[in-house]
Amino acid sequence: MTLFDRLAVELSRVVAEQFQVELPPTQIQWDAPPDPTMGDLAFGCFPLAKSCRRAPQQIAAALAPAMARVEGVDRADAAGPYLNVRLKRDLWFADTLGAWSTGLPDWRLPAEERRRVVLEFSCPNTNKPQHLGHVRNNILGDGLSRLLKAAGHDVVRVNLINDRGIHICKSMLAWRKWGEGQTPESTGQKGDHLVGDYYVLFARKLAEEEAVWRAAQGLEGKATDEEKRAFEAQSQLQGEVSAMLRDWEAGDEATLELWRTMNSWVLRGYDQTYARQGIAFDRVFYESEIWRLGKGEVEDGLARGVFQRSESGAVVCPLEDLGLEPKVLLRSDGTAIYMTQDLGNAVMRQRELGFDEMIYVVGSEQEHHFRVLFHILGRLGYGWAERLTHFSYGMVNLTTGKMKSREGRVVDADDLLEELEESCRRVMEESQKRLDLSEEEKAAIVHDLALAAVKYFVLKVTPRLDMLYDPEESIDLAGNTGPYLQYAHARMGSLVRKSGLDPAAVGSFDLLGEPEEVELLAHLSFWPREMRLAASQLNPARVAQRTYELARSFSRLFNAHSIFDRVEDPRLAAQRIALTAAAARALRCGLDLMGIPAPERI
């Protein structure tokens, strides 16, 4: 039990004595006062107002004298509705640094709050390489899975490869018509890049066909929705790609063989991309293997009267209770759509994995889709639909506007990491850092720096916000960046190693108490609480923020005081080294939760 926990027990006792009101210690959350001169801990008395029948200000004033007499408390004061507590320094340092001396404090959620969580993320389409939008998804999903697992949840990381559908057929048709037998081997391209080129080519050819049609119709200006539908109804390319999808679903062997070949090119490319990003999954599913499950759910719902058949012959789900138009679940020709396969996918996941909760990491543009999906599953009678969550995140934009895969105007994931590594290599050379390392060691550090740059830049942004990615800003060694955190961690480790001292052997911390030392101590003390809150809120950005604040706090200590080399009192040097070692452990914890390497030397 930590000092904070013991003080919560004491506060619970004092509340019972003063007001005969039960306040469980687990419901007491200590906060840091906005001004350190007010104290080290603060407790807002608002939740007690109703049960104590007192104003929060009166409650705080009544609790302060009793709390001032508690062991470990130096002073307790009422500041309006807040009870502020100042801790005895030697006891606070000993308690906190003792907990960090051999490892990480146990900040897992209580056993009753832990769940089996299926976390689905990434989910690329096999018609193009992954781009910056996929990178944000991968990083958020990976960071969220790490955070939930560290909090004690049983996490199953799932990827659903969208390897079938009309979009896949577009790349296939373009290759069949204009590919002239090209392969990744013959072109020297990664397979996902080669297939993506044909997806872009299809879009260009379709645009050319539409331009010819519009000219023949005497149409000018931006096409209306009605004009687009009219074109698509008679388009030769649209007709061919729709026919290819029907052939695929009918099991046409020639179509399936082309599909298997081109998908294998893409999947090999994806394996390389995931490995480079440090992304892994526990289970990988393929839409091509589960799409029929969704059709079965729709057909069963139709038979039970949950769904209806429209005049066109399509199967639809009425959504009047959501104030929406009916949702098509099967086209009039019987082919499936995204919603169809997502229905079957959710049912299959519950049957196979038995989740308590399933989280979909998908961009905010799909919020409507998931609202409808969860609603339809509920109408089908699946009570667990209430435990499905859409982890929505904002778009990644370029300085020139939104990315559009069909136009080939994207930031490619592989190119992004390559360019980041080149930038990090240049920074190292210009700063003359690590000239003592071999080329292989430098390459490893450069890769770690690049990975930290992009992962931290993504994770520090609140997920629901749109973001503008700036590669140069992300590698700034003095800014709020991943490489800055790596340098801070390496500096801490270097200080501990060079001191030759054993942080775990320090038993007293009576000499610590400088403002910078207390500030860093507070970050370490609140670390378990902050990580639990990040997990409960599904907010990796909180981890990024607290990790950066910890690193900045250590930097202020380092700049204000010598850690050990010019410290005359060896006991003070040992105590500061113990504080530094604890900060290094916490910083490494934050980096690990973000999936960022923590090299010992940079």
KEBA-191512 format. One record per residue (C-alpha): residue number from 1; residue in one letter; x, y, z. Coordinates in nm, 2 decimals, decimal comma. Layout:
N
REC   num   residuo        u        v        w
REC   NUM         A        X        Y        Z
...
***
This chain:
602
REC   num   residuo        u        v        w
REC     1         M     0,00     0,00     0,00
REC     2         T     0,14     0,34    -0,11
REC     3         L     0,15     0,65     0,10
REC     4         F    -0,14     0,79    -0,11
REC     5         D    -0,34     0,47    -0,04
REC     6         R    -0,27     0,50     0,34
REC     7         L    -0,38     0,86     0,34
REC     8         A    -0,70     0,77     0,15
REC     9         V    -0,77     0,52     0,43
REC    10         E    -0,71     0,79     0,69
REC    11         L    -0,93     1,04     0,51
REC    12         S    -1,20     0,78     0,49
REC    13         R    -1,17     0,73     0,87
REC    14         V    -1,18     1,10     0,94
REC    15         V    -1,49     1,15     0,73
REC    16         A    -1,67     0,88     0,92
REC    17         E    -1,57     1,03     1,25
REC    18         Q    -1,66     1,39     1,16
REC    19         F    -1,98     1,32     0,97
REC    20         Q    -2,08     0,96     1,02
REC    21         V    -2,06     0,91     0,64
REC    22         E    -1,90     0,62     0,46
REC    23         L    -1,65     0,72     0,20
REC    24         P    -1,46     0,41     0,07
REC    25         P    -1,09     0,47     0,02
REC    26         T    -1,11     0,34    -0,33
REC    27         Q    -1,34     0,64    -0,42
REC    28         I    -1,08     0,89    -0,30
REC    29         Q    -0,87     1,04    -0,58
REC    30         W    -0,58     1,27    -0,48
REC    31         D    -0,50     1,55    -0,72
REC    32         A    -0,21     1,79    -0,74
REC    33         P    -0,30     2,14    -0,64
REC    34         P    -0,25     2,40    -0,92
REC    35         D     0,01     2,58    -0,71
REC    36         P     0,28     2,37    -0,53
REC    37         T     0,29     2,62    -0,24
REC    38         M    -0,07     2,51    -0,15
REC    39         G     0,04     2,16    -0,08
REC    40         D     0,13     1,83    -0,24
REC    41         L    -0,22     1,67    -0,25
REC    42         A    -0,57     1,80    -0,29
REC    43         F    -0,91     1,65    -0,24
REC    44         G    -1,22     1,82    -0,37
REC    45         C    -1,50     1,78    -0,12
REC    46         F    -1,78     1,82    -0,37
REC    47         P    -1,89     1,45    -0,37
REC    48         L    -1,95     1,47     0,01
REC    49         A    -2,18     1,77     0,00
REC    50         K    -2,51     1,57    -0,03
REC    51         S    -2,43     1,29     0,22
REC    52         C    -2,27     1,52     0,48
REC    53         R    -2,54     1,79     0,43
REC    54         R    -2,27     2,06     0,44
REC    55         A    -2,12     2,29     0,18
REC    56         P    -1,79     2,16     0,04
REC    57         Q    -1,61     2,46     0,20
REC    58         Q    -1,74     2,36     0,54
REC    59         I    -1,64     2,00     0,49
REC    60         A    -1,29     2,09     0,40
REC    61         A    -1,25     2,31     0,70
REC    62         A    -1,38     2,04     0,93
REC    63         L    -1,15     1,77     0,78
REC    64         A    -0,82     1,98     0,78
REC    65         P    -0,74     1,97     1,16
REC    66         A    -0,79     1,59     1,19
REC    67         M    -0,59     1,52     0,87
REC    68         A    -0,30     1,74     1,00
REC    69         R    -0,25     1,49     1,28
REC    70         V    -0,22     1,19     1,05
REC    71         E     0,13     1,02     1,03
REC    72         G     0,32     1,14     0,72
REC    73         V     0,13     1,47     0,70
REC    74         D     0,32     1,79     0,76
REC    75         R     0,03     2,03     0,72
REC    76         A    -0,34     2,02     0,62
REC    77         D    -0,54     2,32     0,52
REC    78         A    -0,87     2,41     0,37
REC    79         A    -0,87     2,62     0,05
REC    80         G    -1,23     2,68    -0,03
REC    81         P    -1,39     2,34    -0,12
REC    82         Y    -1,05     2,17    -0,13
REC    83         L    -0,86     1,99     0,14
REC    84         N    -0,49     2,05     0,07
REC    85         V    -0,22     1,83     0,23
REC    86         R     0,15     1,89     0,25
REC    87         L     0,35     1,57     0,31
REC    88         K     0,66     1,51     0,52
REC    89         R     0,94     1,51     0,27
REC    90         D     1,16     1,22     0,40
REC    91         L     0,86     0,98     0,43
REC    92         W     0,72     1,08     0,09
REC    93         F     1,05     1,03    -0,09
REC    94         A     1,12     0,70     0,09
REC    95         D     0,77     0,57     0,01
REC    96         T     0,77     0,66    -0,35
REC    97         L     1,13     0,58    -0,44
REC    98         G     1,11     0,26    -0,24
REC    99         A     0,82     0,15    -0,47
REC   100         W     1,02     0,24    -0,78
REC   101         S     1,36     0,10    -0,66
REC   102         T     1,33    -0,25    -0,81
REC   103         G     1,06    -0,21    -1,08
REC   104         L     0,73    -0,05    -1,16
REC   105         P     0,46     0,00    -0,90
REC   106         D     0,15    -0,21    -0,96
REC   107         W    -0,09     0,03    -1,13
REC   108         R    -0,32    -0,23    -1,27
REC   109         L    -0,70    -0,18    -1,24
REC   110         P    -0,88    -0,37    -0,97
REC   111         A    -0,96    -0,73    -1,06
REC   112         E    -1,33    -0,66    -1,09
REC   113         E    -1,26    -0,39    -1,36
REC   114         R    -1,05    -0,61    -1,58
REC   115         R    -1,21    -0,75    -1,90
REC   116         R    -1,14    -0,96    -2,20
REC   117         V    -1,11    -0,70    -2,48
REC   118         V    -1,09    -0,77    -2,85
REC   119         L    -0,92    -0,47    -3,01
REC   120         E    -0,95    -0,45    -3,39
REC   121         F    -0,72    -0,21    -3,57
REC   122         S    -0,53    -0,15    -3,89
REC   123         C    -0,77    -0,34    -4,13
REC   124         P    -0,62    -0,23    -4,46
REC   125         N    -0,76    -0,29    -4,81
REC   126         T    -0,55    -0,51    -5,03
REC   127         N    -0,57    -0,27    -5,32
REC   128         K    -0,30    -0,03    -5,22
REC   129         P     0,00     0,02    -4,98
REC   130         Q    -0,06     0,16    -4,63
REC   131         H    -0,04     0,54    -4,61
REC   132         L    -0,01     0,80    -4,33
REC   133         G    -0,38     0,74    -4,24
REC   134         H    -0,31     0,37    -4,18
REC   135         V     0,00     0,47    -3,98
REC   136         R    -0,21     0,67    -3,74
REC   137         N    -0,45     0,38    -3,70
REC   138         N    -0,17     0,13    -3,65
REC   139         I     0,00     0,35    -3,38
REC   140         L    -0,33     0,43    -3,20
REC   141         G    -0,43     0,06    -3,20
REC   142         D    -0,09    -0,06    -3,09
REC   143         G    -0,07     0,21    -2,81
REC   144         L    -0,42     0,14    -2,69
REC   145         S    -0,36    -0,24    -2,68
REC   146         R    -0,04    -0,19    -2,48
REC   147         L    -0,21     0,05    -2,24
REC   148         L    -0,51    -0,19    -2,18
REC   149         K    -0,29    -0,49    -2,14
REC   150         A    -0,07    -0,31    -1,89
REC   151         A    -0,38    -0,21    -1,70
REC   152         G    -0,46    -0,58    -1,65
REC   153         H    -0,71    -0,65    -1,93
REC   154         D    -0,69    -0,96    -2,14
REC   155         V    -0,63    -0,80    -2,48
REC   156         V    -0,66    -0,98    -2,81
REC   157         R    -0,51    -0,77    -3,09
REC   158         V    -0,70    -0,84    -3,41
REC   159         N    -0,65    -0,73    -3,77
REC   160         L    -0,92    -0,78    -4,04
REC   161         I    -0,77    -0,77    -4,39
REC   162         N    -1,02    -0,64    -4,63
REC   163         D    -0,92    -0,86    -4,92
REC   164         R    -1,24    -0,88    -5,12
REC   165         G    -1,49    -0,64    -5,27
REC   166         I    -1,54    -0,40    -5,55
REC   167         H    -1,23    -0,19    -5,46
REC   168         I    -1,01    -0,50    -5,49
REC   169         C    -1,16    -0,59    -5,82
REC   170         K    -1,07    -0,24    -5,95
REC   171         S    -0,69    -0,31    -5,91
REC   172         M    -0,74    -0,66    -6,05
REC   173         L    -0,93    -0,54    -6,36
REC   174         A    -0,67    -0,27    -6,43
REC   175         W    -0,38    -0,52    -6,40
REC   176         R    -0,57    -0,77    -6,63
REC   177         K    -0,64    -0,50    -6,89
REC   178         W    -0,31    -0,30    -6,88
REC   179         G    -0,06    -0,49    -6,67
REC   180         E     0,12    -0,68    -6,94
REC   181         G     0,23    -0,94    -6,68
REC   182         Q     0,41    -0,72    -6,44
REC   183         T     0,51    -0,86    -6,10
REC   184         P     0,69    -0,73    -5,80
REC   185         E     1,00    -0,92    -5,91
REC   186         S     0,99    -0,78    -6,27
REC   187         T     0,94    -0,42    -6,15
REC   188         G     1,15    -0,43    -5,83
REC   189         Q     0,85    -0,29    -5,64
REC   190         K     0,70    -0,40    -5,31
REC   191         G     0,38    -0,59    -5,40
REC   192         D     0,15    -0,35    -5,22
REC   193         H     0,30    -0,06    -5,41
REC   194         L     0,26    -0,23    -5,75
REC   195         V    -0,11    -0,32    -5,68
REC   196         G    -0,17     0,03    -5,56
REC   197         D    -0,05     0,17    -5,89
REC   198         Y    -0,32    -0,02    -6,07
REC   199         Y    -0,58     0,10    -5,83
REC   200         V    -0,48     0,46    -5,92
REC   201         L    -0,47     0,36    -6,29
REC   202         F    -0,83     0,23    -6,28
REC   203         A    -0,95     0,56    -6,13
REC   204         R    -0,77     0,75    -6,40
REC   205         K    -0,91     0,54    -6,68
REC   206         L    -1,26     0,57    -6,53
REC   207         A    -1,22     0,95    -6,51
REC   208         E    -1,12     0,96    -6,88
REC   209         E    -1,42     0,74    -6,97
REC   210         E    -1,65     0,97    -6,77
REC   211         A    -1,51     1,28    -6,94
REC   212         V    -1,58     1,14    -7,28
REC   213         W    -1,93     1,05    -7,18
REC   214         R    -2,00     1,39    -7,03
REC   215         A    -1,88     1,56    -7,35
REC   216         A    -2,11     1,34    -7,56
REC   217         Q    -2,40     1,43    -7,33
REC   218         G    -2,31     1,80    -7,36
REC   219         L    -2,26     1,83    -6,98
REC   220         E    -2,03     2,08    -6,82
REC   221         G    -1,92     2,18    -6,47
REC   222         K    -1,91     1,97    -6,16
REC   223         A    -2,11     1,65    -6,20
REC   224         T    -2,42     1,61    -5,99
REC   225         D    -2,51     1,30    -5,80
REC   226         E    -2,78     1,22    -6,06
REC   227         E    -2,52     1,26    -6,34
REC   228         K    -2,28     1,03    -6,17
REC   229         R    -2,54     0,76    -6,12
REC   230         A    -2,63     0,79    -6,49
REC   231         F    -2,27     0,75    -6,60
REC   232         E    -2,20     0,46    -6,37
REC   233         A    -2,52     0,28    -6,50
REC   234         Q    -2,37     0,27    -6,85
REC   235         S    -2,00     0,28    -6,78
REC   236         Q    -1,81    -0,01    -6,94
REC   237         L    -1,54    -0,01    -6,67
REC   238         Q    -1,80    -0,01    -6,39
REC   239         G    -1,98    -0,29    -6,56
REC   240         E    -1,67    -0,49    -6,60
REC   241         V    -1,56    -0,45    -6,24
REC   242         S    -1,91    -0,54    -6,11
REC   243         A    -1,91    -0,85    -6,33
REC   244         M    -1,57    -0,94    -6,19
REC   245         L    -1,70    -0,92    -5,83
REC   246         R    -2,00    -1,14    -5,93
REC   247         D    -1,75    -1,39    -6,08
REC   248         W    -1,55    -1,39    -5,76
REC   249         E    -1,85    -1,45    -5,54
REC   250         A    -1,96    -1,73    -5,78
REC   251         G    -1,62    -1,90    -5,75
REC   252         D    -1,49    -1,84    -6,10
REC   253         E    -1,14    -2,01    -6,09
REC   254         A    -0,97    -1,76    -6,33
REC   255         T    -1,09    -1,47    -6,12
REC   256         L    -0,99    -1,64    -5,80
REC   257         E    -0,64    -1,72    -5,93
REC   258         L    -0,58    -1,36    -6,02
REC   259         W    -0,71    -1,25    -5,68
REC   260         R    -0,49    -1,50    -5,49
REC   261         T    -0,18    -1,39    -5,68
REC   262         M    -0,23    -1,01    -5,64
REC   263         N    -0,34    -1,05    -5,27
REC   264         S    -0,02    -1,25    -5,20
REC   265         W     0,18    -0,96    -5,34
REC   266         V     0,01    -0,71    -5,11
REC   267         L     0,02    -0,93    -4,80
REC   268         R     0,40    -0,98    -4,83
REC   269         G     0,44    -0,61    -4,86
REC   270         Y     0,22    -0,55    -4,55
REC   271         D     0,43    -0,79    -4,35
REC   272         Q     0,73    -0,58    -4,42
REC   273         T     0,55    -0,26    -4,33
REC   274         Y     0,42    -0,39    -4,00
REC   275         A     0,76    -0,52    -3,90
REC   276         R     0,92    -0,18    -3,97
REC   277         Q     0,65    -0,01    -3,76
REC   278         G     0,69    -0,26    -3,47
REC   279         I     0,32    -0,37    -3,51
REC   280         A     0,20    -0,72    -3,43
REC   281         F    -0,14    -0,90    -3,40
REC   282         D    -0,27    -1,20    -3,20
REC   283         R    -0,52    -1,29    -3,47
REC   284         V    -0,55    -1,20    -3,84
REC   285         F    -0,88    -1,25    -4,01
REC   286         Y    -0,96    -1,21    -4,38
REC   287         E    -1,29    -1,07    -4,52
REC   288         S    -1,28    -1,33    -4,79
REC   289         E    -1,32    -1,60    -4,52
REC   290         I    -1,61    -1,44    -4,33
REC   291         W    -1,82    -1,25    -4,57
REC   292         R    -2,07    -1,53    -4,62
REC   293         L    -2,13    -1,53    -4,24
REC   294         G    -2,27    -1,18    -4,28
REC   295         K    -2,50    -1,29    -4,56
REC   296         G    -2,63    -1,57    -4,34
REC   297         E    -2,71    -1,32    -4,06
REC   298         V    -2,89    -1,10    -4,31
REC   299         E    -3,09    -1,39    -4,46
REC   300         D    -3,19    -1,51    -4,11
REC   301         G    -3,29    -1,16    -4,01
REC   302         L    -3,50    -1,13    -4,33
REC   303         A    -3,67    -1,46    -4,25
REC   304         R    -3,75    -1,34    -3,89
REC   305         G    -3,89    -1,01    -4,02
REC   306         V    -3,61    -0,80    -3,87
REC   307         F    -3,52    -0,69    -4,23
REC   308         Q    -3,72    -0,62    -4,54
REC   309         R    -3,69    -0,66    -4,91
REC   310         S    -3,71    -0,33    -5,10
REC   311         E    -3,89    -0,28    -5,44
REC   312         S    -3,55    -0,31    -5,61
REC   313         G    -3,49    -0,65    -5,45
REC   314         A    -3,23    -0,54    -5,21
REC   315         V    -3,25    -0,65    -4,84
REC   316         V    -3,27    -0,35    -4,61
REC   317         C    -3,30    -0,28    -4,24
REC   318         P    -3,55    -0,01    -4,14
REC   319         L    -3,40     0,26    -3,93
REC   320         E    -3,69     0,49    -3,85
REC   321         D    -3,61     0,46    -3,48
REC   322         L    -3,27     0,63    -3,55
REC   323         G    -3,44     0,89    -3,78
REC   324         L    -3,25     0,74    -4,08
REC   325         E    -3,33     0,60    -4,42
REC   326         P    -3,33     0,22    -4,45
REC   327         K    -2,98     0,06    -4,47
REC   328         V    -2,91    -0,17    -4,76
REC   329         L    -2,75    -0,50    -4,64
REC   330         L    -2,76    -0,70    -4,96
REC   331         R    -2,76    -0,55    -5,30
REC   332         S    -3,04    -0,64    -5,54
REC   333         D    -2,80    -0,87    -5,72
REC   334         G    -2,74    -1,05    -5,39
REC   335         T    -2,38    -0,93    -5,34
REC   336         A    -2,26    -0,82    -5,00
REC   337         I    -2,14    -0,47    -4,87
REC   338         Y    -1,92    -0,36    -4,59
REC   339         M    -2,21    -0,37    -4,34
REC   340         T    -2,29    -0,73    -4,44
REC   341         Q    -1,94    -0,86    -4,35
REC   342         D    -1,92    -0,65    -4,04
REC   343         L    -2,23    -0,81    -3,90
REC   344         G    -2,09    -1,16    -3,96
REC   345         N    -1,75    -1,05    -3,83
REC   346         A    -1,89    -0,93    -3,50
REC   347         V    -2,10    -1,25    -3,44
REC   348         M    -1,80    -1,47    -3,53
REC   349         R    -1,57    -1,28    -3,29
REC   350         Q    -1,81    -1,33    -3,00
REC   351         R    -1,84    -1,70    -3,07
REC   352         E    -1,47    -1,76    -3,12
REC   353         L    -1,31    -1,51    -2,88
REC   354         G    -1,58    -1,46    -2,62
REC   355         F    -1,51    -1,09    -2,55
REC   356         D    -1,64    -0,88    -2,27
REC   357         E    -1,59    -0,58    -2,49
REC   358         M    -1,48    -0,52    -2,85
REC   359         I    -1,32    -0,20    -2,97
REC   360         Y    -1,30    -0,09    -3,33
REC   361         V    -1,02     0,16    -3,40
REC   362         V    -1,15     0,33    -3,71
REC   363         G    -1,15     0,69    -3,83
REC   364         S    -1,42     0,94    -3,74
REC   365         E    -1,56     0,94    -4,09
REC   366         Q    -1,71     0,59    -4,01
REC   367         E    -1,90     0,70    -3,70
REC   368         H    -2,23     0,67    -3,88
REC   369         H    -2,14     0,32    -4,00
REC   370         F    -2,07     0,19    -3,65
REC   371         R    -2,37     0,36    -3,50
REC   372         V    -2,59     0,17    -3,75
REC   373         L    -2,39    -0,15    -3,71
REC   374         F    -2,43    -0,17    -3,34
REC   375         H    -2,80    -0,08    -3,37
REC   376         I    -2,86    -0,36    -3,63
REC   377         L    -2,68    -0,62    -3,41
REC   378         G    -2,90    -0,51    -3,12
REC   379         R    -3,21    -0,56    -3,34
REC   380         L    -3,09    -0,91    -3,43
REC   381         G    -3,11    -0,99    -3,06
REC   382         Y    -2,74    -0,98    -2,96
REC   383         G    -2,73    -0,82    -2,62
REC   384         W    -2,35    -0,79    -2,63
REC   385         A    -2,39    -0,52    -2,90
REC   386         E    -2,41    -0,27    -2,60
REC   387         R    -2,04    -0,36    -2,53
REC   388         L    -1,91    -0,26    -2,87
REC   389         T    -1,71     0,06    -2,89
REC   390         H    -1,60     0,27    -3,18
REC   391         F    -1,27     0,42    -3,09
REC   392         S    -1,30     0,72    -3,33
REC   393         Y    -1,00     0,93    -3,43
REC   394         G    -0,96     1,23    -3,66
REC   395         M    -0,81     1,25    -4,00
REC   396         V    -0,45     1,30    -4,09
REC   397         N    -0,41     1,59    -4,33
REC   398         L    -0,13     1,72    -4,55
REC   399         T    -0,03     2,09    -4,60
REC   400         T    -0,19     2,05    -4,95
REC   401         G    -0,51     1,90    -4,82
REC   402         K    -0,67     1,55    -4,76
REC   403         M    -0,51     1,24    -4,89
REC   404         K    -0,69     1,05    -5,17
REC   405         S    -0,57     0,70    -5,25
REC   406         R    -0,75     0,69    -5,58
REC   407         E    -0,56     0,99    -5,70
REC   408         G    -0,23     0,86    -5,57
REC   409         R    -0,19     1,17    -5,35
REC   410         V    -0,08     1,01    -5,03
REC   411         V     0,21     1,00    -4,78
REC   412         D     0,32     0,64    -4,82
REC   413         A     0,39     0,46    -4,49
REC   414         D     0,71     0,30    -4,62
REC   415         D     0,84     0,63    -4,78
REC   416         L     0,75     0,82    -4,46
REC   417         L     0,97     0,60    -4,24
REC   418         E     1,25     0,60    -4,50
REC   419         E     1,25     0,98    -4,51
REC   420         L     1,24     1,00    -4,13
REC   421         E     1,53     0,77    -4,10
REC   422         E     1,72     0,98    -4,35
REC   423         S     1,64     1,30    -4,16
REC   424         C     1,75     1,14    -3,83
REC   425         R     2,07     1,02    -3,99
REC   426         R     2,14     1,37    -4,11
REC   427         V     2,08     1,52    -3,76
REC   428         M     2,32     1,27    -3,60
REC   429         E     2,59     1,35    -3,85
REC   430         E     2,55     1,72    -3,82
REC   431         S     2,56     1,70    -3,44
REC   432         Q     2,86     1,47    -3,44
REC   433         K     2,67     1,23    -3,21
REC   434         R     2,78     0,87    -3,15
REC   435         L     3,09     0,88    -3,37
REC   436         D     3,21     0,58    -3,17
REC   437         L     2,94     0,35    -3,30
REC   438         S     2,96     0,11    -3,59
REC   439         E     2,75     0,17    -3,90
REC   440         E     2,52    -0,11    -3,79
REC   441         E     2,47     0,04    -3,45
REC   442         K     2,40     0,38    -3,60
REC   443         A     2,14     0,23    -3,84
REC   444         A     1,96     0,07    -3,54
REC   445         I     1,96     0,40    -3,35
REC   446         V     1,84     0,59    -3,66
REC   447         H     1,55     0,34    -3,70
REC   448         D     1,46     0,38    -3,33
REC   449         L     1,46     0,76    -3,36
REC   450         A     1,24     0,76    -3,67
REC   451         L     1,00     0,52    -3,51
REC   452         A     0,98     0,74    -3,20
REC   453         A     0,93     1,05    -3,41
REC   454         V     0,62     0,93    -3,59
REC   455         K     0,47     0,73    -3,30
REC   456         Y     0,49     1,00    -3,05
REC   457         F     0,38     1,27    -3,29
REC   458         V     0,06     1,06    -3,35
REC   459         L     0,00     0,96    -2,99
REC   460         K     0,04     1,31    -2,83
REC   461         V    -0,26     1,44    -3,02
REC   462         T    -0,60     1,37    -2,87
REC   463         P    -0,73     1,09    -3,08
REC   464         R    -1,06     1,26    -3,18
REC   465         L    -0,88     1,56    -3,32
REC   466         D    -0,76     1,60    -3,68
REC   467         M    -0,39     1,64    -3,71
REC   468         L    -0,14     1,79    -3,95
REC   469         Y     0,18     1,58    -3,97
REC   470         D     0,51     1,76    -3,99
REC   471         P     0,80     1,53    -4,03
REC   472         E     1,07     1,79    -3,95
REC   473         E     0,89     1,90    -3,63
REC   474         S     0,86     1,54    -3,52
REC   475         I     1,24     1,48    -3,50
REC   476         D     1,33     1,80    -3,31
REC   477         L     1,56     1,68    -3,04
REC   478         A     1,47     1,98    -2,82
REC   479         G     1,09     1,98    -2,87
REC   480         N     0,79     1,78    -2,76
REC   481         T     0,90     1,48    -2,96
REC   482         G     0,97     1,11    -2,93
REC   483         P     1,34     1,15    -2,99
REC   484         Y     1,36     1,41    -2,71
REC   485         L     1,21     1,15    -2,47
REC   486         Q     1,46     0,89    -2,60
REC   487         Y     1,75     1,13    -2,53
REC   488         A     1,61     1,20    -2,18
REC   489         H     1,59     0,83    -2,10
REC   490         A     1,94     0,77    -2,24
REC   491         R     2,08     1,06    -2,03
REC   492         M     1,92     0,92    -1,71
REC   493         G     2,06     0,58    -1,77
REC   494         S     2,41     0,72    -1,85
REC   495         L     2,41     0,92    -1,52
REC   496         V     2,32     0,61    -1,32
REC   497         R     2,58     0,40    -1,49
REC   498         K     2,86     0,65    -1,46
REC   499         S     2,79     0,71    -1,09
REC   500         G     2,87     0,35    -1,01
REC   501         L     2,60     0,37    -0,74
REC   502         D     2,33     0,11    -0,66
REC   503         P     2,00     0,30    -0,64
REC   504         A     1,83     0,01    -0,47
REC   505         A     2,08     0,03    -0,18
REC   506         V     1,97     0,38    -0,08
REC   507         G     1,76     0,35     0,23
REC   508         S     1,71     0,72     0,34
REC   509         F     1,61     1,02     0,14
REC   510         D     1,63     1,28     0,42
REC   511         L     1,85     1,52     0,21
REC   512         L     1,61     1,56    -0,08
REC   513         G     1,37     1,85    -0,08
REC   514         E     1,47     2,10    -0,35
REC   515         P     1,17     2,23    -0,55
REC   516         E     1,29     2,05    -0,86
REC   517         E     1,33     1,72    -0,67
REC   518         V     0,99     1,75    -0,52
REC   519         E     0,84     1,83    -0,86
REC   520         L     0,99     1,51    -1,01
REC   521         L     0,88     1,31    -0,70
REC   522         A     0,52     1,43    -0,76
REC   523         H     0,53     1,30    -1,12
REC   524         L     0,65     0,96    -0,99
REC   525         S     0,39     0,95    -0,72
REC   526         F     0,10     1,03    -0,95
REC   527         W     0,23     0,80    -1,23
REC   528         P     0,02     0,49    -1,13
REC   529         R    -0,30     0,70    -1,10
REC   530         E    -0,24     0,87    -1,44
REC   531         M    -0,18     0,54    -1,62
REC   532         R    -0,50     0,39    -1,47
REC   533         L    -0,69     0,70    -1,58
REC   534         A    -0,54     0,68    -1,93
REC   535         A    -0,66     0,31    -1,96
REC   536         S    -1,00     0,38    -1,82
REC   537         Q    -1,05     0,68    -2,06
REC   538         L    -0,90     0,49    -2,36
REC   539         N    -0,66     0,78    -2,40
REC   540         P    -0,30     0,71    -2,51
REC   541         A    -0,25     1,08    -2,54
REC   542         R    -0,26     1,10    -2,16
REC   543         V     0,04     0,86    -2,15
REC   544         A     0,23     1,08    -2,40
REC   545         Q     0,16     1,40    -2,21
REC   546         R     0,26     1,26    -1,87
REC   547         T     0,58     1,10    -2,02
REC   548         Y     0,68     1,43    -2,17
REC   549         E     0,60     1,62    -1,84
REC   550         L     0,82     1,37    -1,65
REC   551         A     1,11     1,42    -1,89
REC   552         R     1,08     1,80    -1,87
REC   553         S     1,07     1,78    -1,49
REC   554         F     1,39     1,58    -1,49
REC   555         S     1,55     1,83    -1,73
REC   556         R     1,47     2,11    -1,49
REC   557         L     1,64     1,91    -1,20
REC   558         F     1,94     1,83    -1,42
REC   559         N     1,99     2,20    -1,52
REC   560         A     1,94     2,33    -1,17
REC   561         H     2,15     2,08    -0,97
REC   562         S     2,44     1,84    -1,01
REC   563         I     2,32     1,48    -0,99
REC   564         F     2,64     1,32    -0,85
REC   565         D     2,97     1,43    -1,01
REC   566         R     3,00     1,77    -0,84
REC   567         V     2,80     1,68    -0,53
REC   568         E     3,02     1,70    -0,22
REC   569         D     2,80     1,49     0,01
REC   570         P     2,81     1,13    -0,12
REC   571         R     2,47     1,06     0,06
REC   572         L     2,30     1,33    -0,14
REC   573         A     2,46     1,20    -0,46
REC   574         A     2,33     0,85    -0,39
REC   575         Q     1,98     0,99    -0,31
REC   576         R     1,97     1,19    -0,64
REC   577         I     2,08     0,89    -0,83
REC   578         A     1,80     0,69    -0,68
REC   579         L     1,56     0,96    -0,79
REC   580         T     1,71     0,96    -1,14
REC   581         A     1,69     0,58    -1,16
REC   582         A     1,32     0,59    -1,07
REC   583         A     1,25     0,86    -1,32
REC   584         A     1,43     0,65    -1,59
REC   585         R     1,20     0,35    -1,51
REC   586         A     0,89     0,56    -1,53
REC   587         L     1,01     0,72    -1,86
REC   588         R     1,08     0,38    -2,00
REC   589         C     0,73     0,26    -1,89
REC   590         G     0,58     0,55    -2,09
REC   591         L     0,79     0,48    -2,39
REC   592         D     0,70     0,11    -2,38
REC   593         L     0,33     0,19    -2,35
REC   594         M     0,36     0,40    -2,67
REC   595         G     0,56     0,12    -2,85
REC   596         I     0,87     0,34    -2,87
REC   597         P     1,21     0,19    -2,83
REC   598         A     1,42     0,31    -2,54
REC   599         P     1,78     0,27    -2,64
REC   600         E     2,05     0,30    -2,37
REC   601         R     2,27     0,51    -2,60
REC   602         I     2,19     0,77    -2,85
***
